[in-house]
Each structure stands twice: as structure tokens, then as C-alpha cells.
């Protein structure tokens, strides 16, 4: 039996584990304050990434299923359901397995799989706008989910670029709940919003562009569809995506 490798990583001191006594207390307070509304749908559909570079795919699987979007194609047996292996639009899975995905590629995948996507890079928004979007997403019982694309290094974690959904917010303490899809590495944790904002500023080495945040909701005009990137790739990208 090969026992080499790593079993999880300790959280840096500035982050608070969700399951710790303090983390549970923050959850209870945030729930009372009405800023944990998005948590339940995400928790119901939560999924651990199946490959080290699949954080973007895993995050999208969680969010698309939490939004109750019908993928319009069979997963297994007779069931239509989102899983990482059916998110093969925009980019080959073999490429994602080797390189991960960029901010723009995540946006492409979200849109071509039926989500309404509002994408904001650090360079094109403000911390006040980010905080307001966090409030909007976490106070909505259904309809909106927020994803952050950030640098782990800025949070004091190992690694760098990462995607995960936001599951809650404590407005009085200005803490954001990151539901980390790499559960083999770090547990879900509370992070100061100002620190998370700094982590959005880090440049993606693959593109030279800053990271950012993405608000996803369900398109109203159809209940399900067959995924295609044609419309997305043929359209002019919004300013905050194309820059």
C-alpha cells in the first residue's frame, strides 16, 4: 500500500473551520441574520472534486444542481444529472485535468449549460460591489449562487488558483463561508471578506488577468436544453469577461 502523499492541510490561523465551535457559532448567528439562505441548496448538492485540477468543474456541478437546472442529457441509467464528466462543452476534459480552467472558461461552461452568468473581474469592480453581491447571493433562498475564483496563496493556503462556491455570510463580522470543493485538502471555512477580496486580485499565470467572482442563476425561458457553446462563442463577451 502506498502511504506517500498528503492527508489534508491545516487551515491558516486567519481562517475559521466551519465545523469548529467558533465556526458553528458564526453559522448560527449568520442564520439568525438571514445570510445563510444559499447554504442549504448548496449543501444538499455538495460535491468533492474528483481530480486535483477539477475545482472549476466540481464547483459548477454543485451550483447547476443547486439551481435545479436540467442538463438535458443522460448522466447514468435513465437519469439526467450534472456531474463532472458531462461538462465537456467549451474545453476537453483531458485539458482541464492537466491544466484546470480559467475564469473565462468557467463562464463559458456556466452559460452553455443553462445558467445566467454575471461575471466580474477584480479590475472591473469594487470591494463594496463585491460585498453587496455576497449579501444578495446569501440572502436569496433560491435563484442565486456565488462562485469565487481566487488565489489560495493569499489566504495562506498551499497552491494558488481555485474555484469554490460561497455558502454564507456573517454581515456583522464581515466573514464569508467558502464551501471548499477540495475537501481532501481543506474543510469549508470562514474567511474575512477583505482578505478574500485581496485573493481575487491575484493574476492568473495562464492568462495574465485578475481573478474575480461569478453570480449564477437559472435562465427563465426554458426548463432544460442540450448544452452548446455556439451561441456563447459567437456573441460579444461582456466587458468584465473579455478584459
N, C-alpha and C positions, 0 to 999 in steps of 0.2 A: 504494500500500500504506500502510495506517495504522500508523504506528510509535509512536503515543502509547500511554499506559498504563504498566504496570509489568511488569518481568520479575523476579519473586521479591523476597524481602526478606532482608536479612542477619539471622541469628539473634542475639539479645542475648547478651552475654558470659556470662551465668549459665547458659545452655543449651548443651548439647553435641551437635553434629550427629552423627547415628547413623553416617554414613559416614566421619567423620573418624577419624584414627588413634586418638585417645582414645576416641571412640565405639565403634570396633571392639574396642578392648581391654576396655572396660566390658562389651560384649556377650559376649566370650569368657569373662570372669570370671563374669558372671551365668549363662551357660550351664553352666559348671562347678558353680556353686552351686545349680543346679536351678530357677532362677527365670525361665527363658525358654520354658517349656513351651507357653504360649499363643501364642507368636510365630508358630510355623510354620503353623498353620491360618489365622491372620490374614494372614500374608504370602502364602500360597497364593491367597487370595481378595481381596487388597488392591485398592482401587478409589479413583480420584480423583474427587471430587465434580464433577459436570458443570455446575453453576451456582454462582455465588458464595454463595448462601444455602442450598445443599443439604448442608451439613455433617452435619446430623442424618440425612438420608436416606442419604447415602453411608456413614456410619458403620454404620447399621442394615443396609445391603446387605452390607457386609463381614462383620458379625457373624452375620447369619442364614445366609449361605452358609458361613461357617466352622463353624457349628453343624450343617451338613448338614440344614437344615430344608427340606422340600419345600413350595414355596408353593401347590401345588395349582391352579395356573393357568398358562396358556401365556405364556411370555416372547416367543419368536420361533420360527417354524417349528413343530417338534414339541416344543420344549424348555421344560420348567418350570424357571425360574431367577429368583432375585431380582435386580432392577435398580431403579433409582430410579423409573422411570415406572410400575411396578406397585404401588408403595407409596402408593396413593391412598385408603386407608382412614383414617378419623378426620379428615382435612383435605384439601382440594383442593390439588393440586399447584401450581396457579396462585397460591394464597395463600402456600404455602411458598416459591415462587420469589421473591415480593415481600418476605416478612416473615421467612423462616426458620421455625423451630419452637421451642416452649417445652419445658421439661423434661417437663411432664405430657403433652404431645402425643407426645413421643418414647416415653414409657412406654406410651401408648395404642397406638401403631403396633407396638411390640415385642410386646405382648400379643396383639393381634388378628392377628398374623402367626405365632403359634405358639411364641413364646418365653416361658419362665418368667422373670418380671422381678422383681427385688428393687431397689427404688429408695430412695435415701437422700439427703435434702437436708442441706446443711451444718448447718442449725439443729438437726437431729434426730439427730446422730451426733457422733463424736469423731475426732480425728486417729489415736488408737490403733485404733479400729474401722476406719477407712479403711485404715490400713497393713495390718491383718490381712486385709482384703478384697483388697488388692493382692497380698499373699502367696498367698492362696487361689487367685485367678484365674491368677496367673503360674506357679504350681507344678502346675496341673492340665493334663495333656496333652490332655484333651478334656473338654467338658462345661460349662466356664465361660468367659465373656469379660466383661471390664470396660470400661465406657464412662465417660468423664468429661465433664461439662458444666461449662465453666469460662470465666473471663474471660481473654482474651489480654492485655488491658491490664496485668493483674497480673504476667504473665510478661515484661513489657517489649516485647511484640509490638504490631503495629498491629491495629486492630479491637477487638472486645470478645467477645460471646458465641460459643462454639464447642463443637462435639462432636467427639470422636475416640476411638478405642479405645486401650486400654493394651496394649502388646505385650510388656512385660517389666519386671523389677525387679532392681536390684542391692542386696541387703539390707545389705551391709557399708558401702556408700556412700550408702544410702538414696536411690537415684535411680530414677525411673520413666521408662520408654520410652513417649513419646507417638507413635503412628503417625498423623501428621497427614494427614487426608484432603484437605486443601487443598495438595497437593504443588506447585501452581503458585506458592504463596506461601511456605511454609516446608517444609523437609525434616523427616522424622522426627527426633526429638531426645530426649535425656535431660534430665530436669528434677528438681531436688531435690523430694522428696516434700513437705516442709514448705512450699515455695513453691507447689506445685500445690494443696495444701490451702487456702492463702490465696486462691487463684484460684477455689475453689469457693464462697467466702463472698460473692463479689460478687453484688449484686442484679441480677436480670434486669429491665431497664427496662420490659418489656412486661407483667410480672406483679407486680413489686414483691417477688418471692420470691428466696431464695438459690438458687444452683445446687447441684450435687451429683454423685453417682456412681451408676451403674446396673450391676448384675450380671445378666447374661443367661445362661440355659441352655436346653436343649431339653426341652420337655414330653415325658414318657414315654408318655402314653396314646394317642398317635396319630402315625403317620409323616408324614401330610400332611393338609391340610384346605383349605377355602375361607375366605379371610380375612373376618372380620366384626368390627365393633366393638360389636355389640349387647350381648353378654354383659358386656364391659368397662364400657360406659357405663351399664348398668343396675345394676352392682354398686356397693357402697360402696367408695370408694377407701381403700387403706391410709393410716394416719396420716401416714407420711412422704411420701406423694404428695399428699395433699389439702391439707396445710398449706403 
